[in-house]
Amino acid sequence: DAGVTQSPTHLIKTRGQQVTLRCSPKSGHDTVSWYQQALGQGPQFIFQYYEEEERQRGNFPDRFSGHQFPNYSSELNVNALLLGDSALYLCASSSGTGQLSGNTIYFGEGSWLTVV
Amino acid sequence: KNQVEQSPQSLIILEGKNCTLQCNYTVSPFSNLRWYKQDTGRGPVSLTIMTFSENTKSNGRYTATLDADTKQSSLHITASQLSDSASYICVVSTSRDGYNKLIFGAGTRLAVHP
């Protein structure tokens, strides 16, 4: 049973470019959340997708957008990249919108984005 | 403001020793509290999940406690091993508008030396 898979694992982009990160949730999970984790910091919530719709959003600008497909996989898109966007981007999957009730949330290994 | 604060920021211990990591939170309403272990450059891995009514939960050599009255939690690691070297993140789940949200602490970086 594959866990949460993310791609690519590492990538380097220049300022102003656009990037797309991908995530496949754990089998049986239908909810995907994205987080940004700067070096030495805890993850910061970007947004959550459930039933192909964005259900919650953190304090991130519109440059950050996403999508969820019918097979529950998800993409995170970041436009007009800034140096400060350099971070580890984590995808987390769960069942339902429940980051609650003791449901275990599984994280992928993350995508390391470096903006130069 | 919903916040999760962890202490110490970093910790060095010798292999075989015990240690305790602290987590204080000001999150309301409270749904549950989770501890995660995150190896450098890897995704977080769940250690424990505790709801309001639980005050202790173990996972092997890891034991988490929760005092919902004082809004404090601790993670105790017994007989530490070199592989315990990682960041340990305290996460509190809250709810708003019918949806639940995770509030992450900055983590405690633990280094276990031989």
HADDOCK unambig.tbl for C-alpha pairs under 7 A between the chains (distance, minus, plus):
assign (segid A and resid 41 and name CA) (segid B and resid 106 and name CA) 4.90 0.50 0.50
assign (segid A and resid 42 and name CA) (segid B and resid 104 and name CA) 5.80 0.50 0.50
assign (segid A and resid 42 and name CA) (segid B and resid 105 and name CA) 5.67 0.50 0.50
assign (segid A and resid 42 and name CA) (segid B and resid 106 and name CA) 4.12 0.50 0.50
assign (segid A and resid 42 and name CA) (segid B and resid 107 and name CA) 6.22 0.50 0.50
assign (segid A and resid 43 and name CA) (segid B and resid 104 and name CA) 6.35 0.50 0.50
assign (segid A and resid 90 and name CA) (segid B and resid 43 and name CA) 6.89 0.50 0.50
assign (segid A and resid 97 and name CA) (segid B and resid 99 and name CA) 6.49 0.50 0.50
assign (segid A and resid 97 and name CA) (segid B and resid 100 and name CA) 6.91 0.50 0.50
assign (segid A and resid 98 and name CA) (segid B and resid 100 and name CA) 6.15 0.50 0.50
assign (segid A and resid 99 and name CA) (segid B and resid 93 and name CA) 6.78 0.50 0.50
assign (segid A and resid 99 and name CA) (segid B and resid 100 and name CA) 5.50 0.50 0.50
assign (segid A and resid 99 and name CA) (segid B and resid 101 and name CA) 6.42 0.50 0.50
assign (segid A and resid 100 and name CA) (segid B and resid 31 and name CA) 6.23 0.50 0.50
assign (segid A and resid 100 and name CA) (segid B and resid 32 and name CA) 6.68 0.50 0.50
assign (segid A and resid 100 and name CA) (segid B and resid 93 and name CA) 6.54 0.50 0.50
assign (segid A and resid 100 and name CA) (segid B and resid 100 and name CA) 6.39 0.50 0.50
assign (segid A and resid 102 and name CA) (segid B and resid 32 and name CA) 6.98 0.50 0.50
assign (segid A and resid 102 and name CA) (segid B and resid 49 and name CA) 6.05 0.50 0.50
assign (segid A and resid 107 and name CA) (segid B and resid 43 and name CA) 5.65 0.50 0.50
assign (segid A and resid 107 and name CA) (segid B and resid 44 and name CA) 6.00 0.50 0.50
assign (segid A and resid 107 and name CA) (segid B and resid 45 and name CA) 6.90 0.50 0.50
assign (segid A and resid 108 and name CA) (segid B and resid 43 and name CA) 5.44 0.50 0.50
assign (segid A and resid 109 and name CA) (segid B and resid 42 and name CA) 4.88 0.50 0.50
assign (segid A and resid 109 and name CA) (segid B and resid 43 and name CA) 4.12 0.50 0.50
assign (segid A and resid 110 and name CA) (segid B and resid 42 and name CA) 6.64 0.50 0.50
assign (segid A and resid 110 and name CA) (segid B and resid 43 and name CA) 5.89 0.50 0.50
